[in-house]
Amino acid sequence: MSIDLNIKAARLISDFRAVSALVEFIEHELEKRVIARLGLIKIEALASIAATYKNQIRNNLGPGRRQTVTRIEALLAQMRCDLETGIRAMRNVMGGHLLQLNTNEVQDHWLFMGHSTFTILSQDLDNIDAEFRALDPAYPGATTPPALDPELLTFWRSPEHLGPPDGVRVVNMQTGLWTPDVVAPVVRGQGFQGASVRVFGLRLSIRQEGLILLPFWLRGGAISTYERLLIELSVVDFFSLEEAIFDGNQRGATPSLVDEWASIAPPHQAARYLVQLRGRLSASRADWRDNVRDKICAHMDLEIPAADLEVERWPMAIPDFNAEMNRLCGLLAEAARLDSRTLAFIGPALPVGRLGTPQGQDILRWANT
């Protein structure tokens, strides 16, 4: 049975506002887009929740007053159109799974997640929020995101974290090709094209999410809205990464990293090793996927009580999840080190100024991070 739809609709609009606020606040162009992917997830979740909620409102109004939902129906129809003509595909590729795309498609998707797009989406959600307020006295209304502390910017700017926001960085990720202030090498001629670039790019995104999240954790106290959203994105990315490494995605005709490494010539010696390493992962992740990723983070279940959306109520301890995420990323790095051809994929975003150091010591450090 669908429950707490009014609270869920308001929460999803509030969450999109908070994602937008965080993206606008972050100074680093790469991390802006990495975090913005969560906004697409919230839009798709809202489309499902809001449509069912609108039907519930209409049924409660009775036959004589059902015409009052005409405007909200038009707004939701426009949102569905936006989803079907691009947002859902972008969400699935960038923030729900890790599907294979050609170069031009990745460019369109990555550049879509900019200021103008999110401004338009925010205005549409403001209109939906206003209509629900007018239609249902029990609708709590979407909240305004809390202000972000400027000290966060100081933390992220430090060299040991993200570095200067105007510094040029080298990253091994497919979407880096269309990010300002980022240089993204294109690996050619060795077979490491699709899965390798996508998988290690997502691993790098997870690392950058952790750096954005770190100052919130260090402050302690109750989990803030921004912390929760970053945790949700990490959960989605963890399962996208596992899928992309071991299984691929049949719906998107996307081969796994294991398949790619086994098929190149000569085969990557870690292809079989990766399959063995999967057995080191916690069996608890199946429950996390079914009850946290699928019902709360990547989607929003119609039947779950709104109270259970809070991190404290999740059937998953965050320290346990963090340990598992670190384990998966570590196993991937461990496998990549078994073949010299994949060493360069491992490292973090590297400032260009460090590329010219003697004997390439920073590159070696990068490959062993």
N, C-alpha and C positions, 0 to 999 in steps of 0.2 A: 504494500500500500504506500502511495506517495504521501510523505509527511513533511511538515516544516518547510513547504515550498516558499513561503513568504520570506522566511529567514535566509534560506539558501540563495534566493534570487538577489536579495539585498547584499549578502556576503560576497557573491561573485562580482557584482558591480563595484563594491568597495575594494575587493582584491585587485580588480583591473585598475582602479584609480591608484592604488598603492604601488602596483607594478610600474605604472606610468610615472608616478612621482619619483620612484627610485631610479628609473632609467634616465629621467631628466636630470637628476641630481648627480649621478655618476659622470665623471669627467672623461673617462677612457672609452674610446669609440668601440673597441672590441667587446668590452664587458657590457656596454649599453645593450648591444644586440644579443649577447649571450643571455642576459636577464630578460630582455623584451620577449623572448620566445614564450615565457610563461603567460604573457598577455593573450597570446593566441589560444592557449589552452583554456584560459578563463572564458574567452568569448564562446568557444564551442560548448563548454559545459553550460554556460548561461542559456544558449539557444534551446537546449533540451529542458532545463529546469523552467525557464520562463514560459515556454509553450504550454507545458503541463499546468503551470500555475495560472496562466491566462484562462485555460479551459475550466479550471476549478472556479475561478472568479465568475466566469460567464454562467456556469451552471448554478452558482449560488445566487445570482442576480434574478433569475426567473425569466420566463419568456418575454415579459413586457419591457425589460430593461437591458436585454442583451445587446442592443445596438450601441450601448455605451462603451463596448470594448472594441469598437471599430478602429480607433486610432492605435491602440496597443497592438491590434492584429496587423495593422499596416507596418508598424515599427518592427515587429518581430519577423514579418515577411521579408523586409529589407535586410535584416540581419541574416536570415536564412539564405537569401540570395548572395550576400557577401561571403558567407561560408562556402557555398557551393561553387562560387566563381573564383576561389583562390585561397581563402583563409584556412579551410580545412586541409587542403593539400599542403600548405605551408606548415600548419600545425603538425601534421603527421610526419613530415620530413624533418622539421627542425626541432620539434618539441614533444613528440609522442613516440616516434620510432626514429629510425635512422635510414630512411629509404634512399635508394640510388637515384640520382638525377643527373641529367647532362649539365654541362657547364653553364649554359645560358639560363636554365631553370634555377640553378642555385643562385646565380646573380640576382634574378628577379625576386626570389624569396628573401634573400638576405637584405637587399636594399629596401624591400617593402617595410621592414621593421624600423622605420624612421619616425621623426617627430611629426610630420604631416599626417601620416597614417594613423598614429595613435591619437592625435588631436581630433580627427574625424570620428574615430571609434568612441572616444570619450564623450563627444557631443551626442552621439547616438544613444549611448548608455545613459547619459543624463536625461534624455527625453523618455527613455523606458522607465527609469527610476521615477520620474515625475508622474507618469501615467499610473504606475502601480500605487503610488501614494494617493492619487485621486480616486482610484477604484476600490481600494481595500484599506479600511481603517486599521486592520491588523498588520499591514505591511510596515516593517520598522524603518525602512528607508536606508539607502546606502550612506555610509559614513565618509567623511573627509579624512584622507590619510594623515597621520601625525607628522609633524615637522621632523626633518632629519638633521642631526647634529653636524655642523661644519667640521668638527673634529674627525669625523669619519673620512673626510677628504684628505686630511693630513695623514691619517693612517695609511690610506691606499696609495698616496703619492710616494711613500718611502721606498727606497731602492730595493729593500728586502721583500716588498709586497708587489704592488703593480708598477711602481716607478713613476716618473714624471708623466703627466697626462698628455703632454705634447711630444713625448719621445717616440721615436720610430722603433718598432719591435718586429722581430722575425718569429713567425708562428708556422707550425706545420698543421694547417687545417684548411679545408677546401673553401670555407666561407671567408677566410682571411684575405683572399684575392680581391674582395670588394669592400674592405674595411679601411677607412682613413687611418694613416699613421701605422699601417701594418704591411710588412713584406711577407708574402707567403710563397715559399719555394714550390715549384711544380716538379714532382719526381717523374721522370720519364725513362723508358727503355728498360726497366727492371721488373715490370709486372705489378708494381705496387701503386696502383692507381685508385681504384674505387674504394674497396673496403678498408684498406690500410689508411688512406687519407681521412676517410669519414670516421673510423673508429678512434684513431689517435687524436683527431680533432675534437671529438666528443670528450675523450679523456682530458684533454687540455681545458675544455670548457668547464668540466667538473672541478678541475684544479682552480680555475679563476673564480668560480662560484664560491669555493671554500675561502678564498682570500677576501671576497666581498663580505662573506658571512662572519669571518673571524672577529672583527672588532665588536660585533654584536654579542658574540659568545663571551668574549673577554670581560665585558661589562657585567655579566651575570644577571640575576634577577629573573623576573617572569619573561617568557618568550614573547617578543614583540610581534606585531603584524609583519614587519619586514623579515624578521628571522623565520617566522613560519613559512612565508612565501618562498624564501630561499631554500628552506628544507624541502618543501614540496617539489621545487624544481630539481633538487638533487635526487630525490626519490625517483622522479620520472626519468632522469638521465641515467641513473644507475641501471634501471631495467632496460632502457634503450641500449645501453652499452653491452649488457650481458647478451641481449638478443643479437646484436650486431656482431659480436665476437663469435658466438657459438652456433646460432641458428639461422641467421639471416631472416628475411621476411618474405614469405611466399606471396602475400597479397601485393607487395610492391615489387616482386620478382628481383629481390635484392639478395645477392649471395653473402654468406658470412665471411668473416676474416679467416676462419679456419679453411673454408673452401678456397679462398684466394691464395692463401699461403701454400696449400697443398697442390695447386694447379700451376703455379709459376715454375719456370725452369732456371736453375734447378730448384726443386721444392724447398720451401723454408723448413728448416729442421724442427721448428717449434710448432708446426701444424698439429701433429699428434700430441705433442706435449701439452698444448693448450687444452685439449679435450680432457687429459688427465688432471690438469690443474683445476678444472671446473669442480671436481670432486672435493676440493678444499673449501668451497663456499658453504655457508651455513644453510642447513635445510629449512631454517625459519623463513628464508626469503620467499618461499612459495606463499606463505600466509601474508607476508608483507605485500606481495604483489596483488593478491586477491582482495585484501581488505584495506590496504592503505593506498597503494598506487592506483588501482582500478576504481575504487569507490570514493576517494578523497582528493588525490593529487592530480591524476591525469584526466579524471572525469569527476562528476559529482553524482553519487547514487541517489535515486529518487526516494529510496526507502530508509536510508540511514538517518538516525536522529541528528538534528543539527548540533546537539551538544557533543556528539562523537567526532565532529570535524576538528575539534581542538587537539593540538599535539599531545597534550597530557592524557587524552583518552584513546590515543591510537594503540592498537595491539602490537606495538613495536617500540622498543626503547631506543631513543636517538643515539646514545653511545654505541649500542650494538650495531645499529645501521651504519654509523660512521666507520666503525671498525671493519664492517663488511665491504663498504665502498672502498676504503683504503686497501683492503685485501685484493679486491678485483683489479683495481688500478695497478697495484704492485705486481700481481701475477702477469698482467699484460706487459708491463715493463720487463719483467723477468724473462718472458718469452721473446720479446723483441731483442734482448741482448744476446740471444743465441745465434744471431745472424748479423753480420756487419752491415748488411743492406738495410736493416730496419733500425739501426742505432739512432739515426738522426730524428726519428719520429718521436722519441721518448720525452724529450725535454720540455721545459716551460717556455713561455714567451720570452725571447732573449733580446735585450736592447742591441740595436745595430752597432752602437759604438764599441761593443765588446767583441765584435767579430774579428777585428784586426789585431788582437793581442798575440804575442809571440807563441809559436808552436801550437796555436789553437787550443790553449789550455781551457778556455771558457767553453769551447765546443765540447771538449771531453767531459767537462763538469756537467754541461747541459745534458749530454747523452747518458750520464750516470745519475741524474737526479731522480 
